Amino acid sequence: MLISFFKTIFLIGFIVFTFSCTAQISWKSGDPWDDDHLSSEENVVVSQNLEEEKKVSEEYYEEIPDIYERSVNMSYEEADLLLRSALEEANFKIIKIAHVTKGMKEQGRTDFWEDMHIYMICKLSDGYFILRHNPQLVGFCPYRVYTYRNKDGFLVIGMVKPSMALKFMGNPDLEAIKIMKEHDLQLKKIIDEITSN
């Protein structure tokens, strides 16, 4: 008798719990992850934000390949001085320079690219705005600008486009999008100016 009483109480509790959960995610009350439950005014704000994001993309974005390279006929030493100066002038901080060719030669690799270096750079003042809503983008920081001498003997200066990280942005942030696309343009301009000599 006591067991059937507990079974009845359990069954009633289970039914009440099931119906209360179903009411919370019913079509009538709206899915909290969907925009259908928004009022018409809230929908207008969401639409305006999406339009603003599109406008920022079109306004600040010049079509730049994910990996952008230009070549120039100059010594690495000259390019290094120009690159350091231009990066500092644009307020990019050089965190580290990896001397890849030197490391390969130390390992006895003689058939490797000459003048291969990786400049790891950042703008700490902008890092806050890029990472505050998307901490996973720290994997793309610092940015990379690199050099190597190609098979024709020209020095190649290139970059991995900073805004490539936007593909992995979980929480859209218009300010971060704008900043990263501005960094694309600034780094492209630096590379273009050095290689136009």
C-alpha positions in Angstrom: 0.0 0.0 0.0 2.8 2.4 0.9 4.6 1.5 -2.3 1.6 2.2 -4.5 1.1 5.5 -2.7 4.8 6.5 -3.6 4.3 5.3 -7.1 1.2 7.5 -7.5 3.0 10.5 -6.1 6.0 9.9 -8.3 3.8 9.5 -11.4 1.9 12.8 -10.7 5.2 14.6 -10.1 6.6 13.3 -13.3 3.5 14.4 -15.3 3.5 17.9 -13.8 7.2 18.3 -14.5 6.9 17.1 -18.1 4.0 19.4 -18.8 5.7 22.4 -17.2 8.8 21.8 -19.3 6.8 21.4 -22.5 5.0 24.7 -21.8 8.3 26.5 -21.6 9.5 25.4 -25.1 6.1 25.3 -26.8 5.6 27.1 -30.1 3.2 29.4 -28.4 5.7 30.8 -25.8 8.6 30.8 -28.3 12.0 29.2 -28.3 14.4 31.5 -26.3 17.1 30.9 -28.9 14.9 32.0 -31.8 14.0 35.5 -32.8 10.4 34.6 -33.5 9.4 35.5 -29.9 10.7 39.1 -30.2 8.2 41.9 -30.4 8.0 43.8 -33.7 10.2 46.6 -32.2 12.8 44.1 -31.1 12.8 42.5 -34.5 13.5 46.0 -36.1 16.5 46.4 -33.8 17.9 43.0 -34.7 17.4 43.7 -38.4 19.1 47.1 -38.0 22.1 45.5 -36.3 22.4 43.0 -39.1 22.2 45.7 -41.7 24.8 47.8 -39.8 27.1 44.7 -39.7 26.8 44.3 -43.4 27.5 48.0 -44.0 30.6 47.9 -41.8 31.8 44.9 -43.8 31.3 46.6 -47.1 32.6 50.0 -45.9 35.8 48.8 -44.3 36.6 45.7 -46.3 38.8 45.6 -49.4 38.9 42.2 -50.9 42.2 40.8 -49.6 43.3 37.2 -49.9 43.6 35.3 -46.6 47.4 35.1 -47.3 48.6 38.3 -49.0 52.1 38.4 -50.5 54.2 40.9 -52.5 57.8 40.4 -53.7 60.6 43.0 -54.0 64.2 43.0 -55.1 66.0 44.1 -51.9 68.1 42.7 -49.2 66.5 41.2 -46.1 68.4 43.7 -43.9 66.9 46.7 -45.8 63.4 45.2 -45.8 63.7 44.4 -42.0 64.5 48.1 -41.2 61.6 49.3 -43.4 59.2 46.7 -41.9 60.1 47.5 -38.3 59.8 51.2 -38.9 56.5 51.0 -40.7 55.0 48.6 -38.1 56.0 50.9 -35.2 54.7 53.9 -37.1 51.3 52.2 -37.4 51.4 51.4 -33.7 51.9 47.7 -34.1 54.2 46.2 -31.4 56.7 43.6 -32.5 56.5 40.9 -29.9 59.0 38.5 -31.4 60.8 37.7 -34.6 61.3 34.0 -35.4 64.3 33.4 -37.5 63.2 30.2 -39.3 66.0 29.9 -41.8 68.6 30.3 -39.0 66.9 27.5 -37.0 66.8 25.2 -40.0 70.5 25.7 -40.7 71.3 25.0 -37.1 69.6 21.6 -37.6 71.8 21.0 -40.7 69.1 21.8 -43.3 70.9 23.4 -46.2 68.2 23.1 -48.8 65.7 25.5 -47.2 64.2 28.9 -48.0 66.5 31.8 -47.4 65.6 34.9 -45.3 62.5 33.2 -43.8 61.4 35.2 -40.7 58.1 35.5 -38.9 57.2 38.8 -37.2 54.7 38.3 -34.5 52.9 41.6 -34.0 49.9 43.0 -32.1 48.0 46.2 -31.2 47.4 45.7 -27.5 45.1 48.8 -27.4 42.7 47.0 -29.8 43.1 43.5 -28.3 40.5 44.3 -25.6 37.8 45.1 -28.2 38.6 42.0 -30.3 38.8 39.5 -27.4 36.2 40.7 -24.9 33.3 38.8 -26.4 35.3 36.2 -28.3 38.2 34.9 -26.1 38.8 32.0 -28.5 40.2 34.5 -31.1 43.3 34.8 -28.9 44.6 31.8 -30.9 44.9 34.2 -33.9 46.9 36.7 -31.9 49.6 37.9 -32.3 49.2 38.5 -36.1 51.9 37.2 -38.4 53.9 39.1 -41.1 56.6 37.0 -42.7 59.4 37.1 -45.2 61.2 34.6 -47.4 63.3 34.6 -50.6 61.5 33.0 -53.5 63.1 30.8 -56.2 63.5 33.8 -58.5 65.7 35.5 -55.8 63.1 38.1 -54.8 62.2 38.8 -51.2 58.6 38.0 -50.4 56.8 39.9 -47.7 53.4 38.6 -46.7 50.8 38.3 -44.0 48.1 36.1 -42.8 45.1 38.4 -42.9 44.0 39.3 -39.3 40.3 39.2 -40.2 40.5 35.6 -41.2 39.8 35.0 -37.5 36.2 36.4 -38.0 35.2 33.0 -39.5 35.5 31.7 -35.9 33.8 34.6 -34.1 31.0 33.0 -32.0 29.5 36.3 -30.8 29.3 38.9 -33.6 30.8 42.2 -32.4 30.7 45.1 -34.8 33.6 46.9 -33.2 35.9 43.9 -33.3 34.9 43.3 -37.0 35.7 46.9 -37.9 39.1 46.8 -36.0 40.3 43.6 -37.6 39.4 44.7 -41.1 41.2 48.0 -40.4 44.2 46.0 -39.4 44.0 44.1 -42.7 44.2 47.3 -44.6 47.0 48.8 -42.5 49.2 45.7 -42.9 48.4 45.5 -46.6 49.4 49.2 -47.0 52.7 48.6 -45.1 53.5 45.6 -47.3 52.6 47.5 -50.5 54.7 50.5 -49.6 57.8 48.5 -48.8 57.5 46.4 -52.0 56.7 49.3 -54.3 60.4 50.5 -54.1 
